[in-house]
């Protein structure tokens, strides 16, 4: 007996020793303070004591091979706990924190496999694994809570609240066969909290992802509790009461989820949904069968409305416009690709799958919950009508006094949604009518762009370059420096504003609007437009004898529309410009390399036709970190000169911790892109070079704020005075920075104005 107890202590003590080594390494590399040491040591001591006690309880001599892996995970979790304690007193090294958490999560899929392969699976091992999972989730939730809200503690508290409830309710202490889905949910929760800790997503997106994970966790615990009820054969009354309460709460929450105009906070759900009271009254007066049908329909509509409201909030945050169910589903592939560039393909798929699971769960559970409520009303008719009367008085009085605005009602949102769907269905007809008019459709090439003959023309889109950028002193300094460079090179410029059809993203809508002379503000219009033969600016240059080129560094696959609609003679992307340097988050290459490659591949060719190129500069694409630096143009080469720069710059997770840092990083990225353009013109020494430089859209609302305009700056740059004289009557401001009162034109008017001015 004594020998067994001694042997059972070896593993826990060895684990504690390893933890001390880990804490020492963390102290040497991150400067772990007293709080970190104390927390890590206390967690390690508790881990060792509880592990030894559990080994003795299960009459185990020591740890098996799988248990040792679990012990390693526990040690890492204690290290994460130490870093979490440190984070409350100062700055935590996020990269190390996320690395330790990620390794612990990965090993969670290893210990079970080892146990099965070695035949050493045991009740002790299963319990040990579960407790380590719970502890790691608790630690991660404590770390994330200060930045995302203390409601995140619910992740870590769930397991321990459940255990505490078991002390008061004996049947909760029962055991069920292991469920693989519970293991999947635990992994999703751990991954979600780790992503939240890394701060690689905007806070609004992180909140949505956390809510999805919390819903999955609640479903898992709910199913486990249900199984224990069934196993214990608990009285039907108890089970029915809890189930009915959950059904009421779910319907209540679905009716109160606010759209973009409301605050998504716990206080939001303390209001009383008037539609819920109306629903209860209708169920109360209807016969049983019609009442059940009404409940099913109401629950389904509530689920749809809840999903659409959440999507509406996301779209307003990112794009400053509501979600359009008729055509916005087409952005799913683009959103997946963009998210994949930020957090990896696997992480993006996990987010999308989680969102899909949540949608399916809502569409299934809400109708069932509504039916449950209808049955509850039928069984308790008199108490129900009294409760409804009291709640109606409590709800209607504040509504009439304006305390709870009428626009927050679910029925108001539903009516607005119906109107929006009707308008979206009519939108295509209006667009088709707009397509009928094209004053330049039949203009021969000899009569097009005569004022630009013999000149290379670059149409340069600067990603996210919006009017908001002009408020930054950093951008202002870049524009002033750009004016000086241009003057030294013998160039001048004129600038104004265009109103973009999009906001915060979906750049191709702005590109097609400018090129086609049509207002393309949604994917439905874009998809239809690119099937036609509408004359674009590119097409006009091609018809007039220019070689037309697209330089799209963000593309990593074929772009059929480039040939079938825009009719480019050549398309350059990240695959064919010879770049071997590093990526900078979304940007596959720095803007400087993009322009240098265009110069090498097109502009320096001898005996060539003039070139018209659309160039996309994407270094100013979110997340705006890390950023490259300008180097001497002679050193650009194959891009390897940029190799050390990503590690030298700020990381996205550091930048996105605070909105002020995000705004500063955005301004720096715009300044870099503008510096690159003016430096390119200066070193090019080509007096036959003309540039049209503009933004595609404003940055997301985290930078530009709510309710900002869709205006973007636009400049025409040329050395030949005849080029800028052609637009003298436009009223634009001299220089790269347009005055606040400079003309603001819809972006779809630019094509016709440009072709007329240079016709």
Secondary structure, DSSP 8 states (H G I E B T S, - for coil): -HHHHHHHHHHHHHHHHHHHHHHHHHHHHH---HHHHHHHHHHHHHHHHHHHHHHHHTT-SS--HHHHHHHHHHHHHHHHHHHHHHHTTS---HHHHHHHHHHHHHHHHHHHHHHHHHT---HHHHHHHHHHHHHHHHHHHHHHHHHH-GGGHHHHHHHHHHHHHHHHSGGGG------HHHHHHHHHHHHHHHHHHHT-S-HHHHHHHHHHHHHHHHHHHHHHHHHHHHHHT--HHHHHHHHHHHHHHHHHHHHH---TTS--SGGGGGS--HHHHHHHHHHHHS-HHHHHHHHHHHHHHHHHHHHHHHHHHHHHHHHSS---TTTGGGGHHHHHHHHHHHH-HHHHHHHHHHHHHHHHHHHHHHHHHHHHHHHHHHHSHHHHHHHHHHHHHHHHHHHHHTSS-GGGSHHHHHHHHHHHHHHHHHHHHHHHHHHT--TTTT--GGGSSGGGTT-EEEEEEETT--GGGGG-HHHHHHHHHHHHHHHHTT-EEEEEEEE-S-SSS-HHHHHHHHHHTS---SHHHHHHHTTS----HHHHHHHTT-EEEEEETT--S--HHHHHTS--SEEE-TTSS---S--BTTBSS-HHHHHHHHIIIIIT-SS---EEEEEEE-TTSTT--S------GGG-TTTGGGTTHHHHS--HHHHTTSHHHHHHHHHHHHHHHHHHHHHHHHHH--TTEEEEEEESS---HHHH-TT---EEEEEEEESSHHHHHTTGGG--EESSS--TTS-EEEGGGHHHHHHHHT-
